[in-house]
Every structure is written in C-alpha cells, then in structure tokens.
C-alpha cells in the first residue's frame, strides 16, 4: 500500500509539473500564482483539453470556479492520457 501511495504522489507531482510547463509554453509566464488558485482536480482535468480549449477552461476555472468534473464535461475534443497508472 505504501508503495502505491508513493507512486500516486509522484504522479500527482508530475501532473502539476505538466501544468506548469504547458502554462509557460502557452502564455510565456510562470504559473505559480495561477496554480495556487486551482485545486488539484481542476489541474488534472485541464490536462485533457487541447491548447485552444485549455485557455478557455482555465479562465472558467479561475473566474467561475468550475470543478474538475465540469471541466472534463466541457471538453469538446478530448486529449487522452494513456500514461497514467
């Protein structure tokens, strides 16, 4: 159980790092302030949106406080993640 807990913790860190990298690539800015305003559920859900939808859904997450589930339901073109264990 402990090994599985560590593996999930590492994957969650990787999801956050992906968000930081993607945010920087799209906006050319650090994501520290933005990341602090989002829940992990919102960050994880944004991973499934392509860049054009990512911007719109990020805005909604920040200004309308939509949940991770609402973000997932709003995605028109799904970007699957086949790497998550």
TINU-464962 format. One record per residue (C-alpha): y, z, x; residue number from 1; residue in three letters. Coordinates in steps of 0.02 Angstrom, whole numbers, padded with zeros to 5 digits, always signed. Each point is the difference from the previous one (the first is absolute). Layout:
! residues N
SEGU | v | w | u | pos | code
SEGU | Y | Z | X | NUM | ALA .
...
***
This chain:
! residues 85
SEGU | v | w | u | pos | code
SEGU | +00000 | +00000 | +00000 | 1 | UNK .
SEGU | +00120 | +00044 | +00139 | 2 | UNK .
SEGU | -00025 | -00168 | +00086 | 3 | UNK .
SEGU | +00034 | -00091 | -00163 | 4 | UNK .
SEGU | +00158 | +00104 | -00025 | 5 | UNK .
SEGU | +00061 | -00047 | +00174 | 6 | UNK .
SEGU | -00039 | -00184 | -00030 | 7 | UNK .
SEGU | +00099 | -00001 | -00163 | 8 | UNK .
SEGU | +00144 | +00090 | +00085 | 9 | UNK .
SEGU | +00004 | -00132 | +00137 | 10 | UNK .
SEGU | -00005 | -00140 | -00128 | 11 | UNK .
SEGU | +00146 | +00080 | -00094 | 12 | UNK .
SEGU | +00099 | +00004 | +00163 | 13 | UNK .
SEGU | -00040 | -00183 | +00026 | 14 | UNK .
SEGU | +00062 | -00041 | -00175 | 15 | UNK .
SEGU | +00165 | +00086 | +00040 | 16 | UNK .
SEGU | +00012 | -00093 | +00167 | 17 | UNK .
SEGU | -00033 | -00165 | -00089 | 18 | UNK .
SEGU | +00141 | +00041 | -00120 | 19 | UNK .
SEGU | +00120 | +00039 | +00143 | 20 | UNK .
SEGU | -00045 | -00161 | +00092 | 21 | UNK .
SEGU | +00013 | -00107 | -00156 | 22 | UNK .
SEGU | +00166 | +00077 | -00051 | 23 | UNK .
SEGU | +00068 | -00035 | +00173 | 24 | UNK .
SEGU | -00063 | -00179 | -00003 | 25 | UNK .
SEGU | +00079 | -00035 | -00170 | 26 | UNK .
SEGU | +00164 | +00095 | +00014 | 27 | UNK .
SEGU | +00023 | +00019 | +00188 | 28 | UNK .
SEGU | +00033 | +00187 | -00023 | 29 | UNK .
SEGU | -00095 | +00161 | +00029 | 30 | UNK .
SEGU | -00083 | +00068 | -00157 | 31 | UNK .
SEGU | +00017 | +00188 | +00034 | 32 | UNK .
SEGU | +00121 | +00039 | -00142 | 33 | UNK .
SEGU | -00087 | -00115 | -00123 | 34 | UNK .
SEGU | -00173 | +00066 | +00041 | 35 | UNK .
SEGU | +00055 | +00178 | -00033 | 36 | UNK .
SEGU | +00052 | -00047 | -00177 | 37 | UNK .
SEGU | -00170 | -00076 | -00043 | 38 | UNK .
SEGU | -00165 | +00084 | -00041 | 39 | UNK .
SEGU | -00156 | -00050 | +00093 | 40 | UNK .
SEGU | -00065 | -00077 | -00161 | 41 | UNK .
SEGU | +00153 | -00114 | -00009 | 42 | UNK .
SEGU | -00016 | -00049 | +00184 | 43 | UNK .
SEGU | -00185 | -00038 | -00020 | 44 | UNK .
SEGU | +00030 | -00105 | -00156 | 45 | UNK .
SEGU | +00137 | -00103 | +00083 | 46 | UNK .
SEGU | -00129 | -00061 | +00127 | 47 | UNK .
SEGU | -00076 | -00112 | -00132 | 48 | UNK .
SEGU | +00160 | -00099 | -00034 | 49 | UNK .
SEGU | +00054 | -00153 | +00096 | 50 | UNK .
SEGU | +00171 | +00007 | +00083 | 51 | UNK .
SEGU | +00101 | -00074 | -00144 | 52 | UNK .
SEGU | -00072 | +00125 | -00125 | 53 | UNK .
SEGU | +00003 | +00139 | +00129 | 54 | UNK .
SEGU | +00191 | -00001 | +00003 | 55 | UNK .
SEGU | +00014 | +00007 | -00189 | 56 | UNK .
SEGU | -00132 | +00134 | -00022 | 57 | UNK .
SEGU | +00071 | +00104 | +00141 | 58 | UNK .
SEGU | +00169 | -00004 | -00088 | 59 | UNK .
SEGU | -00081 | +00056 | -00163 | 60 | UNK .
SEGU | -00097 | +00137 | +00088 | 61 | UNK .
SEGU | +00160 | +00067 | +00078 | 62 | UNK .
SEGU | +00119 | -00020 | -00148 | 63 | UNK .
SEGU | -00113 | +00014 | -00152 | 64 | UNK .
SEGU | -00131 | +00114 | +00080 | 65 | UNK .
SEGU | -00147 | -00103 | -00061 | 66 | UNK .
SEGU | -00170 | +00070 | +00047 | 67 | UNK .
SEGU | -00129 | -00077 | +00114 | 68 | UNK .
SEGU | -00103 | -00052 | -00152 | 69 | UNK .
SEGU | +00152 | -00083 | -00079 | 70 | UNK .
SEGU | +00033 | -00092 | +00162 | 71 | UNK .
SEGU | -00180 | -00064 | +00004 | 72 | UNK .
SEGU | +00011 | -00057 | -00182 | 73 | UNK .
SEGU | +00164 | -00091 | +00037 | 74 | UNK .
SEGU | -00070 | -00106 | +00141 | 75 | UNK .
SEGU | -00016 | -00181 | -00054 | 76 | UNK .
SEGU | -00085 | -00069 | +00155 | 77 | UNK .
SEGU | -00122 | +00126 | +00072 | 78 | UNK .
SEGU | -00019 | +00018 | +00189 | 79 | UNK .
SEGU | -00172 | +00081 | +00021 | 80 | UNK .
SEGU | -00045 | +00123 | +00136 | 81 | UNK .
SEGU | -00179 | -00023 | +00054 | 82 | UNK .
SEGU | +00017 | +00113 | +00152 | 83 | UNK .
SEGU | +00015 | +00170 | -00089 | 84 | UNK .
SEGU | -00156 | +00106 | +00013 | 85 | UNK .
***
